[in-house]
Amino acid sequence: MSKVQEFQYTEITAQDVPFALGILGGEETSEGGPDIGTRAVKAGFQVLLTEDLGETLATDIRHHPNVTVVDPDTPDKGSRDQLISAAKERDLEGIVFWNGGSTLDFDVAKRVLKISGPFAISTDSLASPSSSGRLIGIPAYNESVGIGSVILRAQQYAEEVVIIDDGSSDDTVAIAKQTGATVIEHGTNQGKGRALQTFFAYARETEHDSFVVLDGDGQHLPEDIPAVIEPVENGKSDLVVGSRYLEDGTGEETPFHRRVGQQVLDYLTFGSSGTKLTDTQSGFRAFSPDAVDKLSIRTDGMGVESEMISTAQDADLEMEEVPIDVRYEGIDGQTLNPLHHGLGVATFLLKLIRDRHPLMFFGLPGVLIAGVGIVLGIDAVLLFNSQGTFAPGQTMVSLLLTVIGSLGVFCGLVLNRMSNMIRELKKETV
C-alpha cells in the first residue's frame, strides 16, 4: 500500500474529472513540472507525482486537494507503478503520464482516456506530428470558408495532411496550398466517393502507419483525431467510425430532419451489410493499412460511407465506433439538397441490398405479394361457395399477384444462390 501525503486546500477551483496526470521524476520534469501541474489542476485533473517533485510546484497548486504526492514505501517498485496504484486507490478511471519535453493537450487526453483500453497512457500515445506516421485525408468541394482552419488544426495530429479537391470553383485549392498540405485536384466535380477513391489510391503508395478521413467544412473537430485513431494504432480495429450518437445526450445539435433521415439510412445500411452501427453516415473515420488495402469503393456519390461498411464486413475487417463531437452552428455541411442527398444514398443502399441479399430484396416482397393474392383467392372461393357469386375481377387479381409473388420468390432463391457462389469464389481467390 502506498503512503499518500495530501495537502490542505487553498483557493483554486477545478472541474471534477475522473482522470489523473502522473508526473514522473527526472531533470526535464523538475523544470516543467510546475507549469504542467498548474495546467492539470485548472483542467480538472488529479495530479499525482513522486515525492522529489512535490516541492517544485507553486504553493497554491501544491496545497490543492487534487494534488497528491506519493511517497513509495517499497523502493524497489517503479514510480510509474506507484502512481498507477495511487490512481486506482482514488477510484480514478485512468492516468496519463508526462515525463517532460512534450506538450500535453488535456482536452485530447480526456477524450483518449475516455475510450482507451489501457488504464494508463503516456503523452507519446497522443502523437507528435513529426513521428506519428499518420496520414489525414480531407475531401473538399467549395470549402474555402473553413478549410484553412481545419487543415491547420489537423496538422497538429498528423505527419501529412492531403486535400482531395473535387473540382472546387472557389479558393479552396489556393487556401489549402498556403497551409503546406498536399493537394490533389480533380478537374471536375466527381462526387465524394471518387474523392475517397483518390485518397485511398494515394494512401496505398505511401508508408504511413494509420489513416484518417474527415470532412473539410468544420463540422468534425480535428481535436478528436487521437481518440478516433487510437483503436487502430493499438491494433484493436481496422475501421473506426466516429459516431455523433454513441453516447446518451450526444447528437443533440443534429437538426431533427437530418437525424430522422440518418436513422432511415442506418437501417438500410444494416440491411445491406448486417452491421449495426449508430452513425453509418459519419464521414469521420480511421483506417489501418490492412483496411486501406482491402476496401474497394465503387460508388462516386454520397453512398460511399455505407459502401465502406459493407465492404469492410465482406473483408472480415474489425470495426468499432467511438464518440465524437460535431458542430452545425454557422456551418452548412450539405453541398446537395438534404432530401436529394438522402434519396440518393437510399437508392444506392437499396441497390446494395439487391446485389448482396437478393433473397431479401426479391423474396420478401414476393412472399407478401403472393400472400395477398392467396388471401384474395380464398375470399373469392368462399364467396362463390356461400353465395354462388363468381368475382372475375378479384379472381384475376388474385392469380396475377400470386404469379408475380411466386416469381419474386423464385428469382430471389436463384440470385441468392448465385450471389453465394460468387462470394465463395472470391474467398477462394484471396
N, C-alpha and C positions, 0 to 999 in steps of 0.2 A: 504493500500500500504506500502511495506517495504521501510525503509530508507536504501539505499545502499551506502557504502563508498568504493570508488575504489582508489587504489594506483597508483603511477606513474610507468612507465616502466623502468626496468633496464635490463641488458644483461643476459637473459636466453631465449633460444628458445624452442619451443614445437610444436608438430604437432597439428593441429586443430581437436579436437574431440568433437562431439555434446553431450557429457555427462559430468556430474559433480560428484565430490566427495564431499559429505557432512560430515563435522566433527562436531559432537555434543559435547557439553561441558561435563566436568567430569574430575576426577582425572587421570584416565588412558589416556584419550585423551590429557590432558595437557602434559603428559610425552612423548607420542608417536606422537603427532601432528606434530612437526617439521619434523620428518623423513617421515611420510606418506604424508605430504603436498609437500615435495620436490619430492618424487617419483611420485605423481599425476601430478605435473606440467611437469615433464620430460616425462611422458607418454601421455601428451597432454590433460589431463582432466582439466576442470574448477574446481576450489576449492572454495567451499562455507563453511564458518564457522561462528560460533557465535562470538560476539564481545569480550568475555572474552578470546578467544583463539588467537585473531589476533596478539598479541604481542609475542606469543611463537614461531612464525615462523621466520626462518632466514631472514635477511634484503633483500637479493636478491630475495627470494621467495615471501616475503610479498609485495614487490613492483611490482611483476609481474602482467600484465593486466589480466591474467587468475585467479587471486585470488581476491575474494570478501568477505568482512566482512559485515555480515548482522546485522544491529542494529534495533531490533524489536521496533516498536512504539506502539505495543499492548502487554503489558507484560503478559496478561492472555493467550495469544496464545503460544503453544509449539514451541520450537526452531526447531523441525523437520518440522512442517508446514511452518514456516518462510523460511526455506531453500528450501523447495519444491516450495513455491511461488516465491522465487528469481530465481530458476532454470527455472521456466516457463516464468518469465519475460524476461529472456535471450534467449527464444526460444530454449532451450535445449531439447533433446529427452528423457532424463532420468537421474536419480541420484542414486548413491549407497552410503549408509550411513555407516560410520565407527565410532564405539564408543569405540575404544581401545581394546587391548587384542589380537584380532585375526589378522592374516596376511591377506594381500589382493593382489591377482594377478590381475593386471589391464587388462591384455590381456583377462583373463577369464571374468572379469567384463564387458568388451566391448562386448564380444560375448553374454553374458546373457542379457544385456540391449538391445542389438540389436533386440532380438526376444521376450523379456519378455513382458507379457501383462501389468503389473503394471508399472506406471511411476517411482516409487521409489522402490528400493530393499535394503536389508541390507547385510552385509558381511556374516551373518548367512545363508542366502539362497544359498551362494556359497559353503556351506558344509565343515565341518571339518571331517577328516576320522574317528574320534572316535565316532561321533554321527550321521553320515549321514544315516545309515541304508541301504546303497546301496550295492548291490551285482553285481560285474562285472564278466562276463564270457568271456573267450578268447579261442576259438577253435584253436588248433595249430597242424601243421604237418610239421616236419623238419624246424622249425623256429629258430634254435639256434643263427642265426646271429643277429636277432633283438628282440627276445622275452624278454630278460632281461630288456632292457631299457623300453619297452612297459609296462611291469608289474610294474616297479618302478614308472613310471610316473602315471599309472592308480591308484596305491595305494594311491596317494595323494587325490583322489576324491571318495574313497570307504571304506566301513567298511571291506569288504572282496573281494579278487580277486581269482577266481578259474580258473585254466587252465585245459582244456579238451584235453589231448594229444591223438591224433588219430593214435597211432602206429608209432610214430617217430623213425627213426633209427639213429638220430644224438644226440646231447647233450641237446635237448630241455627240457627234464624232469629234468635233473640234474641242469640246469641253473634256471629253474622255482622254484625248491625246495630251492635253495640258496636265493631266494628273499623273502621267507616266504609265498609265495602264496599257496593256497590249490591246489593240483594236483590230477586229476582223470585220470587214464590211460586206454586206450583201448589196448588190446593185439595185435591187428592187425589194419591196416588202413581200416576204415569202411565208410568213407565219412563225409563231413561237416554236412549233415543232421543228421546223427547218433550222431555226437558230440554235436549238439544243443539239440537233444532229451535227451542226458545225462545231459546237463546243466539244462534243464527245470525240469527234474526229481529231480535233486539235489535242485534246487531253491524252488520247492514245499515243500520240507522238512525243509526249513529254515523259519525264521521270519523276513526277510528283507522287507523293505517298497517299494523299487524300484529296477529295474534290467536293466543292460546294457550288450550288447554284441558288441564286436569289433574284428577286425582281429589282429593277432599277428605278422604280417610281418612288421609293422611300417608305412603302408600306412595311417591308421587312426591316428589322433592326440588325445591322451588322454586328452589334454587340452580342447577339445570340449565336454567332457562328461557333464559338468554342463549345457551347452546350449542345448544339446540333451535331457537330462533328465528333464529339467525344466518344460515342459508342463505336464509330467507325475506326477511330485511331486506337481504341482499346481492343479491337478485333472482335467485338460482340455482334456487329451488324454490318451488312453490305450496303443497305439503303436505309437512310434515316429521314423521316418526314417531320418537318416542323409543324406541329398542329396548333391551331388557334383555339381548339375546343377540347383539349385533352383534360384540362383541369376544371373543377367546378368554379363558376364565376368568370371564366375566361371567355373571350369571344363576344363580350357584351357590346363592343364597339362595332361589330359587323352589322351593317344595315339589315333589317328584317328580311327584305325581299331577296338579298343575296344569300342569307343563311338558309331560307327555305329552298332556294334553287340548289344550293350546295348539298343539302341533305338528300334531295332527289338524286343528284349526281353521285353521292356517296353510295346510295342503294344500288344504282345502276352499275357502279364500279365493282361493288361486292358481287353483283350478278355475273359480271364478266370475268372476274379474277378469283372469286372465292375468298378474298382477303378483306377482313373487316377493319377499317380504319375510321378515325373520327374526322379526318380532314384530307380527303383524297385529292382535293383540288389545290392544295398548298403548293406554291412554287419554290418554297424554301426547303432544300434537300441536300443531303450529304451522301457521298458515294465512296465505296472502296475501289481500288484499282480493278478488282475482280468484277465488280458491278459495271464499271466503265467498259470493260472488255465484252461483257455478256449482254448488256442491254441493247436491244435492237429497236430503234424508233422508226416507224414508217409514216406516221401522220405528220403533216406540215402544220396543222392547225392547233387549236387550243385543247384538244383532247389528249395532248401528249402526257399530262400528269397521270391520267388514268391508264394510258397505254404502258407507261413505265411500270406501274404496279402490276399489271397483268403479265408483262414480260419478265419482271423480277420473280413473280410466282412460278412461272414456267421454268425459269433457270435455277430454281431452288435457292435463291438468294435470301439471306436473313434480313428481315425488315422489322423496323420498330418506329414508334413515334416519340417525340419529346415535345414538351410545351414551349411555345414561343409567344412573344408579344407582337402585336401588329397595330398600326395606326392608320386611320382613314381620314382623320380631320385634315382638311386642306389638301387632300390628295385624291385625284381621280385615277384609280388604278385600272380602269377599263378603257382600252382603245376601241373596243366594239360596244355596241348597244348591249346591255346586260341580257335582255331577252334573246337577242340574236346569238350572243355568246353561249348562253345556256342551251338553246336549241341545237346549236352546232355540236356542242360536247355530247348532249344526249343522243343525237343521231349517230355520232361516232361510237358511243358506248353500245348502242343497240346493234351496230354492225359487228362490234367485238363479240357481243353475246351470240349473235348469229353464227360467227365463224368459229368461236371456241366452244359454245354449248348449243349446237343446233337442235338437240333433243328438247332442251328447254324452250328455245326460240320458236320452233315449229310444232313440237309435240304438245306442249302445254296448251297453247291456243287451240290446237287441233282437238284435244280431248274436250275442251269446253264447248267448242262449236258442235262437235259430234254429239255431245251430251244434250245440248239444246235441241238438236234435230231429233234425237231419240225421244225426248220428252214430248215434243210436238207430235211425233208419230204415234206414240202411245195414246196421247189425248185424242187423236183422230180416230184411232181404232175403238177406244172406249165410247166415243160419241156415236160411231156407227153401230156398235153393239147395243147401246142403250136406246137410241132414238131412230136408228135406221137411216141417219143422215150422213151422206158422204161429203167431206170437205175437201174438194180437189186442190184448192189453193194451199191449205195447210199441209196437205199430204205432199205436194210438190216441194214446198219449202223445207219440210222435214227431210225428204230424200236428198235435196240439194245440200243442206247443212251436214247431214250425216256423211255424204260422199266427200265433201270438202274437208271436214274434220278428220276423216279416216286417211285421206291423202296427206294431210298435215302430219299426222302421227307417223305414217309410213315414211315420209320424207325425213322427218326428224330422226327416226331409227337408222335409216340408211346413212344419212350425213353424219350422224354421231359416230357410227362405226368407222366411216372414212376418216373423220377427224382424229379418232383414237389411233388409227393405223399410222396416220401421218406423224402424230406426236411420238409414237413408239419408234418410227424410223428416224426421226430427228435425234432421239436419245441414243439410238444405236450408232448413229453417225458421229455424235460427240464422243 
